[in-house]
Amino acid sequence: MDTGLTLYITAAGMSATAVALLATPNPLGRVSWKTAPAIPLTIMAMASSPERIGEVRANWEKTSGQIQKVVEALDEAKGITPPESWAADDKSAYDKEASAVTTSTKEVQAVFKAIADGCGGLSTISTAGAYLSISAATALASAALIAQLSRLTGPAGFFAGSAASAKILMSVHAVVTKALGSKAVAATSLATLITLAASAYLQRSSIDDALGKAKEKPVQA
C-alpha cells in the first residue's frame, strides 16, 4: 500500500472518530453537526492510490511511444520507390492509403498521450488530496477536542468552545468538498479520453484493412 492511500485511510478513520465525539447534543451549531458525517465519507470518496495511477500513466506513455514508432515507420514507407510492376495509378493509390493509415494512427497516438498526461494530472491531484485529507482530519480532531474540553470550563467556555468547533467544522467541510469536486472533474475528463481511446482501438480493424490493401497492391498489379 502506498503512502497516499494510507493517508486517505488514516484521515477517514481520524475524521470518523472526531465525528463520533462531535455527535453529542450541542446547543450551538446543530446544523454544523449534520454536516460532520459527510467529511469522512467525502475523504473516502476521494481515496485513491497515486502510486497505482502513476503506474497506469507509465503504461499509457509506453504504448504511446510504441505507436509513435509505428507512425515514423509509416512516414518512411510513404517514400518507397514503387516496383516496376506497378501501374501508373498504383503509387498514387498506395500513397493515399498510407496517408489515411498514418493520419488515423497519429490520432490514436495523440489520444493515448493525452490519457497518459491525464493520469499524471490525476495522480498529482490524488497526492495533494491525500495530504489535504490528513490535514482536514487533524483539524476536525482538534474541533472535537475543543468541544469536549469546553464542557469542563462552565457554560461560558462551553458556548465559546462549541462556536469555535462549529467554525472549524464548516471550514473543513468546505475544503474537502472543493477538493472532491476538483478530483471529480479530472476523473471525468480522463474517462472521456479513455472512451476516445476505446473508440480509436475499435477503428484498428479498418486501419488493418487499409494496410492489407496497400500490401496487396504489388500482387494485384
N, C-alpha and C positions, 0 to 999 in steps of 0.2 A: 504493500500500500504506500503510495507516495505522500509527500508532505502536504500537498494541497488538499487531498481528500481527507487526510487525518485531521487537518484544521477544520474542515467543514463539519465532520462528525463530532469533534470536540466542541465546536461552537454550538451545534444543535443541542448537545447534551447540557452544556452550561446554561443556555438560554431557557431550555425546558425546565431546568431546576429553578432558575430565577423566577420564571412564570408561576411555578407552584408556590413559591414563597410570597409572590405578589397577589395570589388569589384570595387571600383572606379579606373579609369585608373592610372597606376603606371609605371614610366619609368624603374623601376628595378623589376626583379623577376616576369615577366609576366607569365612564366611557373609555378612559385610557386602558383600564384593565381588560376591557373586552378586546382591545387591540393586541394585548400582550401575547395570547396564544398564537397569533399569526406570525410572530417573529421566528420561533424555531421552525415552523412549517415553511416559511419563506427561505430560511437558510438551507433546509433540506431540499427545497425545490432548486436552489442554486447549486447544490453539491455536485461536483464532478471531479474527474481526475485530470488535472493539467498535464501530467506526465503521459497519460494514455492519449490524450488529444494531440500532444506533441509527436507521439509515435505515428498516429494516423497522418499527421501533416507530412512526416518524413516519407511515408509510403506514397502519398499523392505526389510529392515532389519527385520521387524516384520514377514513378510512372510517367509523369510529365516530361522528365528528362529523356526517358526512353522514346516517347512519342516524338520529341524534338529531333532525335537522331533519325527517325523514320522520315520526318519532314525534310531533313537535309539530304537524305538519300533520294527522296522523290525529286527534289530540286535538281540534283545531279543527273537523275535519269532523264529529265526533260531535255538534256543537252546531248543525248546519244546520237551517233551517226546511224541513220536508218540503213537496214540491209538493202542490198541491190534488188532483192526480190520484191520489195515493197512497191506498190503503185504510187502514183503522184499524190493521191489523197490520203494514203496510209499514214504518212508522217504527220499530216495536219490532224487527222483523227486521233492519232496517238497523243499528240501534244494536248489536244482538247480534253481527252480522258485523263491524262496525267495532271493537268491543271486542276480539274474538278476534284480528283482524289487528293491532291496536295492542299487545296483550299479546305476541304472537309476535315482533313487530318489536322491542319493548323487550328481549326475551330475547336476540335476535340482537345488539342494540347492546351489551348487558351483556357478552356473550362477547367481542365484538371489543375492548371497552375493557379487559377482563381480559387479553387477549392482548397489547395494547399495553403494559400495566403489566408483564406478564411479560417482554416483550422488554427493557423498561427495566431490570428487575432482572437479567436475564441479561447485558446489556451492562455493568452495574456489576461483576458477578462476573467477567466476561471481562477487564475492565480491571484489576481487582485481581489476577487470576490472572497477567496479563502481567508486572506488576511483581514479584509473588511469584516467578515463574519465573526472571526475570533475577537476582533476589537469591539464589535457590536455586542457580542455575548458578554464580554468583560464589563462593558458599560451597563448592560442590563443587570448583571450580577451586582454591580455597585448600587444600582437603583433598589434592588431587592434588599441589600444590606442596609441602606439608608432607611428604607421603610420599616425594617424590623427593629433597628436600633432606636428609631424615633419613638417607638412605643414605650421606651424606658425613660423618656425625657418629659413626660407630662403632656397635657393637652396641647399647649402651645408648640412644643417641639414636635409632637405627633403630626399636627396640621402642617407645620413647615416642612417636615421630612416627607410627608405624603405629596405635597406640592412639588418638591424637588424631584422625587421619584417619578411623578407623572410627566414632568418635562423631559427627563432623561428617556423615559419610555417612548414618548411620542417622537423624539428626535431619532432614536434608534430605529423605530418602525419606518420612518420616512427614508432613512438611509438605505436600509436593506431592501425596501420596496423599490426604490430607484435602481439599485444595483441589479435586482432581479429583472427589471424592465430592460436594462441595457443588455443583459445576457440573453434575454428572450429575443431581442431584435437581432443580435449577432447570430443566434442559433437559427432563426427564421431565414436570414439571408443565406446562411450556409446550406440549409435544407433546400432552398431554391436552386443553388448552384449544383447540389448533388442530383437534383431532379433533372437539370440540364445535362449533367454528365450521363445519367441513365439514358436519356433520350439520344445523346450522341453515340453511346455504346450500341443502342439498337440500330443505329444507322450504319454500323460497321458492315452489315451484310451487303448493303448497296455499294459500299466502298470496295469490298472484296470482289463483288461482281464486276465493278469497273476495272479493277486491277486484272481480273481474269480476262476480260475482253481485250485489254491492252496487250497482255502477254500472247493472246491468240492471234493477234494481227499478222505476225510474220507467217504463221502457218496458213492462214486464210489466203494470203497473197500467193 
